[in-house]
Amino acid sequence: MKQLNSTSDPEIKEYCHFFRGYSFKKKGLYKQARIEFNLINKSFQYYYLVDNNIGGLFYFEKKFQEAIVYFLKAEKEILNHKDESEIADLYASIGICYLHLKQFDKAEFYLKKDALLNPKKVSKSVIESNINIANFYYLQYKDQQAIYYFLKAYNLSKNIKDFNLKQIAAFNMAAVEENRADYKKALVYRKESEQWKDSLNNQNKIWAVADFEKKFAVAQKQKQIKVLEVENKLKDTQRNSLFFASIGLLLILTGGVYLYGQKVKNAKTILLQKNKLDELNATKDQLFSIVSHDLRSSVNALKTSNAKLSATLETKNYDELHQLIIQNSTIANGAYSLLDNLLHWAMLQTKQLYFHKESIHLYSIVQQIEYNYKPLLLDKAITFENSVSKNIFIFVDLDSLKIVLRNLLDNAIKFSNENGKISFYTQETNPDFCDLIIEDNGIGMSENTIKELLQEGELLAKKSGSEIIGTGLGLQLCKQMIRKNSGTLAIEGEINRGTKMILSFPKTRTNG
């Protein structure tokens, strides 16, 4: 958006529209993606990729006839590039569209072309080709041919590391065994499918924990280095004392004075290091308190929910299964948000988080945050209104501003009712500062709760007036980052009347 508003080069604008369209597509915002792709001129040198992506949008929206039209438009240019993997993907997409339209002759033609292009060695594309051909036969009630390819895809999936494809292959085999009325085997395959699905969901969490452990190990090494430096200084002092003792009485006196000065200096250094270590230990205790309380609660809740999930799976109560899966996802997302805030807070406390202030267009940042939270807003049918002035630029660190706005919007969504409304708008009460207000009409909070949240020194805080209880870590992180950006935070709210978060940041200074 920033580049589109500042450049007059038409080629750069074409690239900007293409990358925005592709990003919207990946986020599942198909309407916005199509708007961006339609802004690209046909003279764009990669226009065939535009046609291919628009075909993909229609495919995801199950408008298969329209998808085929755009895929065929892109076919000639894709063939000219002679990239077998890209051509195979195109043929697979066209074949699946014809399959959904029940035009089996055309579907068979394209699916077999896709299979011929894929290499003989085991790969993701080979497995996908076998699954597509199996579905082709399955929809025509040719079960024997379909089962052969489903089984082949399942066996091949054991040799790859793609959790998503492993889950699909196991799920297909479960359906095959259910159709054969062998429910015992079907249950084994379904359990395997759920295990791969859990592995896929946990992969990102594992990387986040590994990153945290790496940073903790580095901090421990740095402490050991500092201790060794102090020990080396003490050894040097002792050697110098022996050297000066071997010289006459005058040199001994001089050496004693020097040694005394060194000891005083070392004592001050050690005292400073002790105070620093005490401060770090206090920080560590707070971190462990949060980890032991909140993360353990989340993991215990997930463990309990999974036990219910296993029991419900035996009864095949799919409505209850659906609710338990949604509950698991909510618990996991909450734990991930807590861990993300915890990592940022720890970096801030240990001075590993660096701030680079620059001029920021506030309206664009709020727009980006809205897109990030679009699925959560849609899930609760919450109306989002961005009334931030488009003429305002503030002088802050971009990354910390995004962390603050994400936390406050996440809280606003969490404490808003279904069909609620969240508004971002600005007001100017001081010529050198801009007030950004985040207002919701949710459950609100009492005066005592507001005072408690704004107090310093207490890391943990409870939000009364609601069944939802949190650590307050996200808001503490926000307060510290707002202060780092020379800003202020105020809160207004009433029970059942909504809440206003009022952030004040310095404006960008203009010359003249």
Secondary structure in CASP SS format (residue, H / E / C, confidence):
PFRMAT SS
TARGET T0000
AUTHOR 0000-0000-0000
METHOD secondary structure of the structure
MODEL  1
M C 1.00
K H 1.00
Q H 1.00
L H 1.00
N H 1.00
S H 1.00
T C 1.00
S C 1.00
D C 1.00
P H 1.00
E H 1.00
I H 1.00
K H 1.00
E H 1.00
Y H 1.00
C H 1.00
H H 1.00
F H 1.00
F H 1.00
R H 1.00
G H 1.00
Y H 1.00
S H 1.00
F H 1.00
K H 1.00
K H 1.00
K C 1.00
G C 1.00
L C 1.00
Y H 1.00
K H 1.00
Q H 1.00
A H 1.00
R H 1.00
I H 1.00
E H 1.00
F H 1.00
N H 1.00
L C 1.00
I C 1.00
N C 1.00
K C 1.00
S C 1.00
F C 1.00
Q C 1.00
Y C 1.00
Y H 1.00
Y H 1.00
L H 1.00
V H 1.00
D H 1.00
N H 1.00
N H 1.00
I H 1.00
G H 1.00
G H 1.00
L H 1.00
F H 1.00
Y H 1.00
F H 1.00
E C 1.00
K C 1.00
K C 1.00
F H 1.00
Q H 1.00
E H 1.00
A H 1.00
I H 1.00
V H 1.00
Y H 1.00
F H 1.00
L H 1.00
K H 1.00
A H 1.00
E H 1.00
K H 1.00
E H 1.00
I H 1.00
L H 1.00
N H 1.00
H H 1.00
K C 1.00
D C 1.00
E H 1.00
S H 1.00
E H 1.00
I H 1.00
A H 1.00
D H 1.00
L H 1.00
Y H 1.00
A H 1.00
S H 1.00
I H 1.00
G H 1.00
I H 1.00
C H 1.00
Y H 1.00
L H 1.00
H H 1.00
L C 1.00
K C 1.00
Q C 1.00
F H 1.00
D H 1.00
K H 1.00
A H 1.00
E H 1.00
F H 1.00
Y H 1.00
L H 1.00
K H 1.00
K H 1.00
D H 1.00
A H 1.00
L H 1.00
L H 1.00
N C 1.00
P C 1.00
K C 1.00
K C 1.00
V C 1.00
S C 1.00
K H 1.00
S H 1.00
V H 1.00
I H 1.00
E H 1.00
S H 1.00
N H 1.00
I H 1.00
N H 1.00
I H 1.00
A H 1.00
N H 1.00
F H 1.00
Y H 1.00
Y H 1.00
L H 1.00
Q C 1.00
Y C 1.00
K C 1.00
D H 1.00
Q H 1.00
Q H 1.00
A H 1.00
I H 1.00
Y H 1.00
Y H 1.00
F H 1.00
L H 1.00
K H 1.00
A H 1.00
Y H 1.00
N H 1.00
L H 1.00
S H 1.00
K C 1.00
N C 1.00
I C 1.00
K C 1.00
D C 1.00
F H 1.00
N H 1.00
L H 1.00
K H 1.00
Q H 1.00
I H 1.00
A H 1.00
A H 1.00
F H 1.00
N H 1.00
M H 1.00
A H 1.00
A H 1.00
V H 1.00
E H 1.00
E H 1.00
N H 1.00
R C 1.00
A C 1.00
D C 1.00
Y H 1.00
K H 1.00
K H 1.00
A H 1.00
L H 1.00
V H 1.00
Y H 1.00
R H 1.00
K H 1.00
E H 1.00
S H 1.00
E H 1.00
Q H 1.00
W H 1.00
K H 1.00
D H 1.00
S H 1.00
L H 1.00
N H 1.00
N H 1.00
Q H 1.00
N H 1.00
K H 1.00
I H 1.00
W H 1.00
A H 1.00
V H 1.00
A H 1.00
D H 1.00
F H 1.00
E H 1.00
K H 1.00
K H 1.00
F H 1.00
A H 1.00
V H 1.00
A H 1.00
Q H 1.00
K H 1.00
Q H 1.00
K H 1.00
Q H 1.00
I H 1.00
K H 1.00
V H 1.00
L H 1.00
E H 1.00
V H 1.00
E H 1.00
N H 1.00
K H 1.00
L H 1.00
K H 1.00
D H 1.00
T H 1.00
Q H 1.00
R H 1.00
N H 1.00
S H 1.00
L H 1.00
F H 1.00
F H 1.00
A H 1.00
S C 1.00
I C 1.00
G C 1.00
L H 1.00
L H 1.00
L H 1.00
I H 1.00
L H 1.00
T H 1.00
G H 1.00
G H 1.00
V H 1.00
Y H 1.00
L H 1.00
Y H 1.00
G H 1.00
Q H 1.00
K H 1.00
V H 1.00
K H 1.00
N H 1.00
A H 1.00
K H 1.00
T H 1.00
I H 1.00
L H 1.00
L H 1.00
Q H 1.00
K H 1.00
N H 1.00
K H 1.00
L H 1.00
D H 1.00
E H 1.00
L H 1.00
N H 1.00
A H 1.00
T H 1.00
K H 1.00
D H 1.00
Q H 1.00
L H 1.00
F H 1.00
S H 1.00
I H 1.00
V H 1.00
S H 1.00
H H 1.00
D H 1.00
L H 1.00
R H 1.00
S H 1.00
S H 1.00
V H 1.00
N H 1.00
A H 1.00
L H 1.00
K H 1.00
T H 1.00
S H 1.00
N H 1.00
A H 1.00
K H 1.00
L H 1.00
S H 1.00
A H 1.00
T H 1.00
L H 1.00
E H 1.00
T H 1.00
K C 1.00
N C 1.00
Y H 1.00
D H 1.00
E H 1.00
L H 1.00
H H 1.00
Q H 1.00
L H 1.00
I H 1.00
I H 1.00
Q H 1.00
N H 1.00
S H 1.00
T H 1.00
I H 1.00
A H 1.00
N H 1.00
G H 1.00
A H 1.00
Y H 1.00
S H 1.00
L H 1.00
L H 1.00
D H 1.00
N H 1.00
L H 1.00
L H 1.00
H H 1.00
W H 1.00
A H 1.00
M H 1.00
L H 1.00
Q H 1.00
T C 1.00
K C 1.00
Q C 1.00
L C 1.00
Y C 1.00
F C 1.00
H C 1.00
K E 1.00
E E 1.00
S E 1.00
I E 1.00
H E 1.00
L H 1.00
Y H 1.00
S H 1.00
I H 1.00
V H 1.00
Q H 1.00
Q H 1.00
I H 1.00
E H 1.00
Y H 1.00
N H 1.00
Y C 1.00
K H 1.00
P H 1.00
L H 1.00
L H 1.00
L H 1.00
D H 1.00
K C 1.00
A C 1.00
I C 1.00
T E 1.00
F E 1.00
E E 1.00
N E 1.00
S E 1.00
V C 1.00
S C 1.00
K C 1.00
N C 1.00
I C 1.00
F E 1.00
I E 1.00
F E 1.00
V E 1.00
D E 1.00
L H 1.00
D H 1.00
S H 1.00
L H 1.00
K H 1.00
I H 1.00
V H 1.00
L H 1.00
R H 1.00
N H 1.00
L H 1.00
L H 1.00
D H 1.00
N H 1.00
A H 1.00
I H 1.00
K H 1.00
F C 1.00
S C 1.00
N C 1.00
E C 1.00
N C 1.00
G C 1.00
K E 1.00
I E 1.00
S E 1.00
F E 1.00
Y E 1.00
T E 1.00
Q E 1.00
E E 1.00
T E 1.00
N E 1.00
P C 1.00
D C 1.00
F E 1.00
C E 1.00
D E 1.00
L E 1.00
I E 1.00
I E 1.00
E E 1.00
D E 1.00
N C 1.00
G C 1.00
I C 1.00
G C 1.00
M C 1.00
S C 1.00
E H 1.00
N H 1.00
T H 1.00
I H 1.00
K H 1.00
E H 1.00
L H 1.00
L H 1.00
Q C 1.00
E C 1.00
G C 1.00
E C 1.00
L C 1.00
L C 1.00
A C 1.00
K C 1.00
K C 1.00
S C 1.00
G C 1.00
S C 1.00
E C 1.00
I C 1.00
I C 1.00
G C 1.00
T C 1.00
G C 1.00
L H 1.00
G H 1.00
L H 1.00
Q H 1.00
L H 1.00
C H 1.00
K H 1.00
Q H 1.00
M H 1.00
I H 1.00
R H 1.00
K H 1.00
N C 1.00
S C 1.00
G C 1.00
T E 1.00
L E 1.00
A E 1.00
I E 1.00
E E 1.00
G E 1.00
E E 1.00
I C 1.00
N C 1.00
R C 1.00
G E 1.00
T E 1.00
K E 1.00
M E 1.00
I E 1.00
L E 1.00
S E 1.00
F E 1.00
P E 1.00
K E 1.00
T C 1.00
R C 1.00
T C 1.00
N C 1.00
G C 1.00
END
